[in-house]
Amino acid sequence: MDYIELKCQITPFDEDIADILIAELGEIDFESFTQTDDTVEAFIQAPLFDMQRVEELTVNLLPNHSISYSHQTIESQDWNAVWESNFQPVIISDQVVIRASFHTDTPRVPYDIVIDPKMSFGTGHHSTTSLMVQTILETEIEGKRVLDMGCGTSLLAILASKRNAVRVDAIDIDEWPYKNSLENIKNNKAKNISVFLGDAALLEGKTYDVVLANINRNILVNDMKHYIACLPEKGELIMSGFYTEDLPHIQKEAEENGLKYISHKVDNNWVAVKYTKA
């Protein structure tokens, strides 16, 4: 399938504006993002692209900056060249290296993860993925049953597997991340991960000790009850994909569904939060 590459030049560049732009583009079906010094590049399946929806984004109305847009069609077979030119290795907490298969000169760390992201979200470059990785590193995973909900590249599922989870399920609603996850799992020789195409309806009757969900605020609030239903007492839910100003909404929904707040982390106004089931 062909994709549209949307280039968004922010003047003057502001990291917070870039994060808001990425979040709003994600709400209108854009799937993957890269970032340069002053430009956000976003990718969407060609049939879903609507420039008018881009021009109507709230971020365009924010003061003290301007965003100019241009776009081009990228044929499916050209995508490798696009992401290879933009994807640099990521090191998190001196414990995790996230790299592409063509990267060879990277530091030796406990967890070396190979991710060929194609059009899927989750390479460690974005604050939410990095925050989730940091929180997973602080969480007891060995011997646990883990769910990676909205898995994207399945980076988080692969990290859980490398940290000796007994079983990991990865779920995404889109076919491209589903296929990309299968490839990444194979490249990392993670034999205990199962990937499913679907949404929270797949969780009925399932049980997990740890649920990971890096999605967006609206989906998290809407589906949180399904995640919680999968958790036993003292099971843990780790979520990201929302801003600091959204944390009270997440907190309210969590408390109403019997969760106890443990901790949260912030990076560039993005949040990852950890709860346990009381």
Protein Blocks (a to p, Z undefined) as FASTA:
>chain_A
ZZdddddddddddfklmmmmmmmmmmnopabdcddfkbccddddfklpcfklmmmpmklm
pghiacddddddddfklmmmmmmmmmccddehhlaccddfklmbdcddfbdcdddfkjag
hehlamklmmmmmmmmmpcfehpacddehklnommmmmmmmnopabdcdddfbfklmmmm
mmmmmmnopakbccdeddfklmgopacfbdcddfbfklmmmmmmmmmmmpcehiacddeh
iafklmmmmmmmmmmnopacfbdcdeehiacdddddZZ
